[in-house]
């Protein structure tokens, strides 16, 4: 049921001159046991690609995107999160995608006006995504394993990100929503499940 695969295309030494300036739209770090290094994935808004920076200072472009000529296109990628299994979730305009460890790309959920920044938690035993829809002003919970979406907040003015958070003293859970000029703290959205 996958949409395509991602493959390494080009490696650049970090700091080396390249003719494709990056516009970082989202970050997702992880430790890659296969290469025994820390890796950071970032979403390049200029190239519409996922790029990978290894601890060894190599930057890898994935063979897909609007300019990659591969099997897959990301349209304005904005949010990136990794789950405990190492799957990378990306919000990209109308859709949230999952890139599995084997680089298989699949759709998690669709129907967003302009999917923006998102967060992920696994406290309930499965990946649960919290996403901002910049176009509709909604905050949406998405069950990553089923794609079921639940609107948990409305009326925001162009929200650009939503994250799970907690009070370090009381342990109370919240979610924070960032608009272009302010940040809101709201009650835990997971109570709807």
BAVEXMI-858274 format. One record per residue (C-alpha): residue number from 1; x, y, z; residue in one letter. Coordinates in steps of 0.001 Angstrom, whole numbers. Layout:
BEGIN
<atom><i>NUM</i><px>X</px><py>Y</py><pz>Z</pz><aa>A</aa></atom>
...
END
This chain:
BEGIN
<atom><i>1</i><px>0</px><py>0</py><pz>0</pz><aa>X</aa></atom>
<atom><i>2</i><px>3015</px><py>2284</py><pz>-77</pz><aa>X</aa></atom>
<atom><i>3</i><px>3282</px><py>5245</py><pz>-2384</pz><aa>X</aa></atom>
<atom><i>4</i><px>6957</px><py>4920</py><pz>-3187</pz><aa>X</aa></atom>
<atom><i>5</i><px>10422</px><py>4561</py><pz>-1789</pz><aa>X</aa></atom>
<atom><i>6</i><px>13011</px><py>7147</py><pz>-798</pz><aa>X</aa></atom>
<atom><i>7</i><px>16590</px><py>6542</py><pz>-1826</pz><aa>X</aa></atom>
<atom><i>8</i><px>19835</px><py>8387</py><pz>-1239</pz><aa>X</aa></atom>
<atom><i>9</i><px>20663</px><py>10617</py><pz>-4201</pz><aa>X</aa></atom>
<atom><i>10</i><px>23536</px><py>12940</py><pz>-3380</pz><aa>X</aa></atom>
<atom><i>11</i><px>25898</px><py>13369</py><pz>-442</pz><aa>X</aa></atom>
<atom><i>12</i><px>27488</px><py>16735</py><pz>363</pz><aa>X</aa></atom>
<atom><i>13</i><px>30108</px><py>17434</py><pz>3007</pz><aa>X</aa></atom>
<atom><i>14</i><px>28616</px><py>19768</py><pz>5611</pz><aa>X</aa></atom>
<atom><i>15</i><px>29871</px><py>23273</py><pz>5051</pz><aa>X</aa></atom>
<atom><i>16</i><px>30794</px><py>22496</py><pz>1441</pz><aa>X</aa></atom>
<atom><i>17</i><px>29466</px><py>24892</py><pz>-1152</pz><aa>X</aa></atom>
<atom><i>18</i><px>26340</px><py>23599</py><pz>-2852</pz><aa>X</aa></atom>
<atom><i>19</i><px>24183</px><py>25390</py><pz>-5391</pz><aa>X</aa></atom>
<atom><i>20</i><px>20894</px><py>24552</py><pz>-3671</pz><aa>X</aa></atom>
<atom><i>21</i><px>20378</px><py>26710</py><pz>-566</pz><aa>X</aa></atom>
<atom><i>22</i><px>18179</px><py>25046</py><pz>2038</pz><aa>X</aa></atom>
<atom><i>23</i><px>15122</px><py>26480</py><pz>3768</pz><aa>X</aa></atom>
<atom><i>24</i><px>14614</px><py>24360</py><pz>6878</pz><aa>X</aa></atom>
<atom><i>25</i><px>10908</px><py>23848</py><pz>7672</pz><aa>X</aa></atom>
<atom><i>26</i><px>11079</px><py>21064</py><pz>10275</pz><aa>X</aa></atom>
<atom><i>27</i><px>13547</px><py>18916</py><pz>12225</pz><aa>X</aa></atom>
<atom><i>28</i><px>13493</px><py>15364</py><pz>13575</pz><aa>X</aa></atom>
<atom><i>29</i><px>16592</px><py>13902</py><pz>15316</pz><aa>X</aa></atom>
<atom><i>30</i><px>17315</px><py>10227</py><pz>16076</pz><aa>X</aa></atom>
<atom><i>31</i><px>20161</px><py>7806</py><pz>16746</pz><aa>X</aa></atom>
<atom><i>32</i><px>20736</px><py>5446</py><pz>13825</pz><aa>X</aa></atom>
<atom><i>33</i><px>22116</px><py>2187</py><pz>15236</pz><aa>X</aa></atom>
<atom><i>34</i><px>22895</px><py>862</py><pz>11748</pz><aa>X</aa></atom>
<atom><i>35</i><px>25587</px><py>3522</py><pz>11249</pz><aa>X</aa></atom>
<atom><i>36</i><px>26198</px><py>4184</py><pz>14966</pz><aa>X</aa></atom>
<atom><i>37</i><px>25613</px><py>7932</py><pz>14536</pz><aa>X</aa></atom>
<atom><i>38</i><px>23130</px><py>10622</py><pz>15406</pz><aa>X</aa></atom>
<atom><i>39</i><px>21076</px><py>11746</py><pz>12420</pz><aa>X</aa></atom>
<atom><i>40</i><px>18879</px><py>14817</py><pz>11934</pz><aa>X</aa></atom>
<atom><i>41</i><px>16233</px><py>14879</py><pz>9243</pz><aa>X</aa></atom>
<atom><i>42</i><px>15192</px><py>18303</py><pz>8023</pz><aa>X</aa></atom>
<atom><i>43</i><px>12516</px><py>19387</py><pz>5602</pz><aa>X</aa></atom>
<atom><i>44</i><px>13892</px><py>21609</py><pz>2869</pz><aa>X</aa></atom>
<atom><i>45</i><px>11189</px><py>24067</py><pz>1817</pz><aa>X</aa></atom>
<atom><i>46</i><px>13204</px><py>25190</py><pz>-1224</pz><aa>X</aa></atom>
<atom><i>47</i><px>13758</px><py>21762</py><pz>-2739</pz><aa>X</aa></atom>
<atom><i>48</i><px>10577</px><py>20195</py><pz>-1251</pz><aa>X</aa></atom>
<atom><i>49</i><px>12756</px><py>17333</py><pz>6</pz><aa>X</aa></atom>
<atom><i>50</i><px>13688</px><py>15455</py><pz>3125</pz><aa>X</aa></atom>
<atom><i>51</i><px>17387</px><py>15895</py><pz>3824</pz><aa>X</aa></atom>
<atom><i>52</i><px>19431</px><py>13903</py><pz>6305</pz><aa>X</aa></atom>
<atom><i>53</i><px>22453</px><py>15190</py><pz>8214</pz><aa>X</aa></atom>
<atom><i>54</i><px>24656</px><py>12543</py><pz>9811</pz><aa>X</aa></atom>
<atom><i>55</i><px>26940</px><py>13129</py><pz>12769</pz><aa>X</aa></atom>
<atom><i>56</i><px>29847</px><py>12555</py><pz>10370</pz><aa>X</aa></atom>
<atom><i>57</i><px>28835</px><py>15861</py><pz>8719</pz><aa>X</aa></atom>
<atom><i>58</i><px>27480</px><py>14338</py><pz>5530</pz><aa>X</aa></atom>
<atom><i>59</i><px>24221</px><py>15726</py><pz>4178</pz><aa>X</aa></atom>
<atom><i>60</i><px>22115</px><py>13335</py><pz>2121</pz><aa>X</aa></atom>
<atom><i>61</i><px>19310</px><py>14336</py><pz>-218</pz><aa>X</aa></atom>
<atom><i>62</i><px>16549</px><py>11781</py><pz>-620</pz><aa>X</aa></atom>
<atom><i>63</i><px>15656</px><py>10975</py><pz>-4240</pz><aa>X</aa></atom>
<atom><i>64</i><px>12157</px><py>12404</py><pz>-4378</pz><aa>X</aa></atom>
<atom><i>65</i><px>10428</px><py>15748</py><pz>-4271</pz><aa>X</aa></atom>
<atom><i>66</i><px>9561</px><py>18465</py><pz>-6728</pz><aa>X</aa></atom>
<atom><i>67</i><px>13107</px><py>18619</py><pz>-8100</pz><aa>X</aa></atom>
<atom><i>68</i><px>14385</px><py>15104</py><pz>-7368</pz><aa>X</aa></atom>
<atom><i>69</i><px>12730</px><py>13328</py><pz>-10268</pz><aa>X</aa></atom>
<atom><i>70</i><px>11891</px><py>10362</py><pz>-8039</pz><aa>X</aa></atom>
<atom><i>71</i><px>8653</px><py>8615</py><pz>-7250</pz><aa>X</aa></atom>
<atom><i>72</i><px>7357</px><py>11027</py><pz>-4659</pz><aa>X</aa></atom>
<atom><i>73</i><px>6541</px><py>14728</py><pz>-4260</pz><aa>X</aa></atom>
<atom><i>74</i><px>6273</px><py>16651</py><pz>-994</pz><aa>X</aa></atom>
<atom><i>75</i><px>4378</px><py>19910</py><pz>-1338</pz><aa>X</aa></atom>
<atom><i>76</i><px>5571</px><py>22478</py><pz>1199</pz><aa>X</aa></atom>
<atom><i>77</i><px>6750</px><py>20076</py><pz>3932</pz><aa>X</aa></atom>
<atom><i>78</i><px>6309</px><py>21730</py><pz>7329</pz><aa>X</aa></atom>
<atom><i>79</i><px>6442</px><py>19300</py><pz>10270</pz><aa>X</aa></atom>
<atom><i>80</i><px>8569</px><py>16255</py><pz>11051</pz><aa>X</aa></atom>
<atom><i>81</i><px>8543</px><py>13800</py><pz>13966</pz><aa>X</aa></atom>
<atom><i>82</i><px>9992</px><py>10339</py><pz>14602</pz><aa>X</aa></atom>
<atom><i>83</i><px>8289</px><py>7577</py><pz>16572</pz><aa>X</aa></atom>
<atom><i>84</i><px>10067</px><py>5036</py><pz>18805</pz><aa>X</aa></atom>
<atom><i>85</i><px>10309</px><py>2563</py><pz>15906</pz><aa>X</aa></atom>
<atom><i>86</i><px>12196</px><py>5116</py><pz>13793</pz><aa>X</aa></atom>
<atom><i>87</i><px>9342</px><py>5942</py><pz>11394</pz><aa>X</aa></atom>
<atom><i>88</i><px>9461</px><py>9543</py><pz>10172</pz><aa>X</aa></atom>
<atom><i>89</i><px>6129</px><py>11432</py><pz>9947</pz><aa>X</aa></atom>
<atom><i>90</i><px>5935</px><py>14495</py><pz>7676</pz><aa>X</aa></atom>
<atom><i>91</i><px>3141</px><py>17041</py><pz>7321</pz><aa>X</aa></atom>
<atom><i>92</i><px>2953</px><py>18381</py><pz>3799</pz><aa>X</aa></atom>
<atom><i>93</i><px>104</px><py>20740</py><pz>2825</pz><aa>X</aa></atom>
<atom><i>94</i><px>-2971</px><py>18456</py><pz>2669</pz><aa>X</aa></atom>
<atom><i>95</i><px>-1448</px><py>15212</py><pz>3923</pz><aa>X</aa></atom>
<atom><i>96</i><px>593</px><py>13598</py><pz>6699</pz><aa>X</aa></atom>
<atom><i>97</i><px>2986</px><py>10912</py><pz>5428</pz><aa>X</aa></atom>
<atom><i>98</i><px>4953</px><py>8157</py><pz>7131</pz><aa>X</aa></atom>
<atom><i>99</i><px>8404</px><py>7140</py><pz>5932</pz><aa>X</aa></atom>
<atom><i>100</i><px>9174</px><py>3709</py><pz>7409</pz><aa>X</aa></atom>
<atom><i>101</i><px>12653</px><py>2439</py><pz>8312</pz><aa>X</aa></atom>
<atom><i>102</i><px>12794</px><py>643</py><pz>4926</pz><aa>X</aa></atom>
<atom><i>103</i><px>12147</px><py>4067</py><pz>3269</pz><aa>X</aa></atom>
<atom><i>104</i><px>8615</px><py>3061</py><pz>2162</pz><aa>X</aa></atom>
<atom><i>105</i><px>6331</px><py>6126</py><pz>1997</pz><aa>X</aa></atom>
<atom><i>106</i><px>2649</px><py>5844</py><pz>2913</pz><aa>X</aa></atom>
<atom><i>107</i><px>-235</px><py>8212</py><pz>3658</pz><aa>X</aa></atom>
<atom><i>108</i><px>-1304</px><py>8510</py><pz>7300</pz><aa>X</aa></atom>
<atom><i>109</i><px>-4091</px><py>11102</py><pz>6931</pz><aa>X</aa></atom>
<atom><i>110</i><px>-5405</px><py>13541</py><pz>4321</pz><aa>X</aa></atom>
<atom><i>111</i><px>-7895</px><py>16395</py><pz>4113</pz><aa>X</aa></atom>
<atom><i>112</i><px>-5911</px><py>19230</py><pz>5670</pz><aa>X</aa></atom>
<atom><i>113</i><px>-6122</px><py>22759</py><pz>4267</pz><aa>X</aa></atom>
<atom><i>114</i><px>-2467</px><py>23505</py><pz>5015</pz><aa>X</aa></atom>
<atom><i>115</i><px>-862</px><py>21029</py><pz>7420</pz><aa>X</aa></atom>
<atom><i>116</i><px>1784</px><py>22832</py><pz>9457</pz><aa>X</aa></atom>
<atom><i>117</i><px>3941</px><py>21883</py><pz>12446</pz><aa>X</aa></atom>
<atom><i>118</i><px>3057</px><py>18788</py><pz>14444</pz><aa>X</aa></atom>
<atom><i>119</i><px>4101</px><py>16705</py><pz>17436</pz><aa>X</aa></atom>
<atom><i>120</i><px>3955</px><py>13018</py><pz>18352</pz><aa>X</aa></atom>
<atom><i>121</i><px>3402</px><py>11072</py><pz>21565</pz><aa>X</aa></atom>
<atom><i>122</i><px>3257</px><py>7350</py><pz>22243</pz><aa>X</aa></atom>
<atom><i>123</i><px>2057</px><py>7364</py><pz>25867</pz><aa>X</aa></atom>
<atom><i>124</i><px>-1082</px><py>5459</py><pz>24852</pz><aa>X</aa></atom>
<atom><i>125</i><px>950</px><py>2661</py><pz>23220</pz><aa>X</aa></atom>
<atom><i>126</i><px>666</px><py>3838</py><pz>19616</pz><aa>X</aa></atom>
<atom><i>127</i><px>1830</px><py>6953</py><pz>17747</pz><aa>X</aa></atom>
<atom><i>128</i><px>-588</px><py>9836</py><pz>18174</pz><aa>X</aa></atom>
<atom><i>129</i><px>38</px><py>12991</py><pz>16147</pz><aa>X</aa></atom>
<atom><i>130</i><px>-1061</px><py>16515</py><pz>17077</pz><aa>X</aa></atom>
<atom><i>131</i><px>-1125</px><py>18789</py><pz>14041</pz><aa>X</aa></atom>
<atom><i>132</i><px>-1927</px><py>22374</py><pz>13191</pz><aa>X</aa></atom>
<atom><i>133</i><px>-3931</px><py>23213</py><pz>10071</pz><aa>X</aa></atom>
<atom><i>134</i><px>-2867</px><py>26703</py><pz>9131</pz><aa>X</aa></atom>
<atom><i>135</i><px>-5643</px><py>27206</py><pz>6557</pz><aa>X</aa></atom>
<atom><i>136</i><px>-8626</px><py>26112</py><pz>8667</pz><aa>X</aa></atom>
<atom><i>137</i><px>-7341</px><py>27309</py><pz>12069</pz><aa>X</aa></atom>
<atom><i>138</i><px>-7868</px><py>23826</py><pz>13527</pz><aa>X</aa></atom>
<atom><i>139</i><px>-5776</px><py>21589</py><pz>15772</pz><aa>X</aa></atom>
<atom><i>140</i><px>-6207</px><py>17913</py><pz>14953</pz><aa>X</aa></atom>
<atom><i>141</i><px>-5284</px><py>14662</py><pz>16699</pz><aa>X</aa></atom>
<atom><i>142</i><px>-4404</px><py>11854</py><pz>14281</pz><aa>X</aa></atom>
<atom><i>143</i><px>-4070</px><py>8207</py><pz>15261</pz><aa>X</aa></atom>
<atom><i>144</i><px>-1041</px><py>7283</py><pz>13171</pz><aa>X</aa></atom>
<atom><i>145</i><px>-1923</px><py>3585</py><pz>12944</pz><aa>X</aa></atom>
<atom><i>146</i><px>-5477</px><py>4165</py><pz>11639</pz><aa>X</aa></atom>
<atom><i>147</i><px>-5440</px><py>7705</py><pz>10203</pz><aa>X</aa></atom>
<atom><i>148</i><px>-8503</px><py>8633</py><pz>12283</pz><aa>X</aa></atom>
<atom><i>149</i><px>-8606</px><py>12418</py><pz>12769</pz><aa>X</aa></atom>
<atom><i>150</i><px>-10319</px><py>14296</py><pz>15590</pz><aa>X</aa></atom>
<atom><i>151</i><px>-10532</px><py>18090</py><pz>15709</pz><aa>X</aa></atom>
<atom><i>152</i><px>-9563</px><py>19185</py><pz>19240</pz><aa>X</aa></atom>
<atom><i>153</i><px>-9323</px><py>22947</py><pz>18737</pz><aa>X</aa></atom>
<atom><i>154</i><px>-10779</px><py>25545</py><pz>16366</pz><aa>X</aa></atom>
<atom><i>155</i><px>-10713</px><py>29293</py><pz>15832</pz><aa>X</aa></atom>
<atom><i>156</i><px>-6938</px><py>29775</py><pz>15751</pz><aa>X</aa></atom>
<atom><i>157</i><px>-5473</px><py>32468</py><pz>13474</pz><aa>X</aa></atom>
<atom><i>158</i><px>-3140</px><py>30586</py><pz>11145</pz><aa>X</aa></atom>
<atom><i>159</i><px>-1608</px><py>28135</py><pz>13635</pz><aa>X</aa></atom>
<atom><i>160</i><px>1906</px><py>27150</py><pz>12569</pz><aa>X</aa></atom>
<atom><i>161</i><px>2627</px><py>24441</py><pz>15165</pz><aa>X</aa></atom>
<atom><i>162</i><px>1070</px><py>22324</py><pz>17901</pz><aa>X</aa></atom>
<atom><i>163</i><px>2991</px><py>20368</py><pz>20539</pz><aa>X</aa></atom>
<atom><i>164</i><px>2267</px><py>18178</py><pz>23542</pz><aa>X</aa></atom>
<atom><i>165</i><px>3629</px><py>19612</py><pz>26794</pz><aa>X</aa></atom>
<atom><i>166</i><px>3406</px><py>19103</py><pz>30537</pz><aa>X</aa></atom>
<atom><i>167</i><px>3819</px><py>21028</py><pz>33745</pz><aa>X</aa></atom>
<atom><i>168</i><px>7141</px><py>19799</py><pz>35223</pz><aa>X</aa></atom>
<atom><i>169</i><px>5878</px><py>20366</py><pz>38793</pz><aa>X</aa></atom>
<atom><i>170</i><px>2350</px><py>18907</py><pz>38666</pz><aa>X</aa></atom>
<atom><i>171</i><px>2718</px><py>16578</py><pz>35674</pz><aa>X</aa></atom>
<atom><i>172</i><px>-502</px><py>17970</py><pz>34161</pz><aa>X</aa></atom>
<atom><i>173</i><px>-609</px><py>17499</py><pz>30397</pz><aa>X</aa></atom>
<atom><i>174</i><px>-1345</px><py>20294</py><pz>27927</pz><aa>X</aa></atom>
<atom><i>175</i><px>-960</px><py>21147</py><pz>24320</pz><aa>X</aa></atom>
<atom><i>176</i><px>588</px><py>24360</py><pz>23072</pz><aa>X</aa></atom>
<atom><i>177</i><px>-480</px><py>26050</py><pz>19853</pz><aa>X</aa></atom>
<atom><i>178</i><px>1707</px><py>28620</py><pz>18117</pz><aa>X</aa></atom>
<atom><i>179</i><px>151</px><py>31338</py><pz>15981</pz><aa>X</aa></atom>
<atom><i>180</i><px>2381</px><py>33819</py><pz>14158</pz><aa>X</aa></atom>
<atom><i>181</i><px>2210</px><py>36310</py><pz>17071</pz><aa>X</aa></atom>
<atom><i>182</i><px>1273</px><py>34293</py><pz>20180</pz><aa>X</aa></atom>
<atom><i>183</i><px>1338</px><py>30887</py><pz>21885</pz><aa>X</aa></atom>
<atom><i>184</i><px>-1611</px><py>29289</py><pz>23690</pz><aa>X</aa></atom>
<atom><i>185</i><px>-1542</px><py>26569</py><pz>26373</pz><aa>X</aa></atom>
<atom><i>186</i><px>-4664</px><py>24378</py><pz>26392</pz><aa>X</aa></atom>
<atom><i>187</i><px>-5867</px><py>21277</py><pz>28305</pz><aa>X</aa></atom>
<atom><i>188</i><px>-4643</px><py>17827</py><pz>27224</pz><aa>X</aa></atom>
<atom><i>189</i><px>-6368</px><py>16974</py><pz>23895</pz><aa>X</aa></atom>
<atom><i>190</i><px>-6047</px><py>13208</py><pz>24368</pz><aa>X</aa></atom>
<atom><i>191</i><px>-9059</px><py>13132</py><pz>26668</pz><aa>X</aa></atom>
<atom><i>192</i><px>-11262</px><py>12783</py><pz>23574</pz><aa>X</aa></atom>
<atom><i>193</i><px>-10117</px><py>9174</py><pz>23083</pz><aa>X</aa></atom>
END
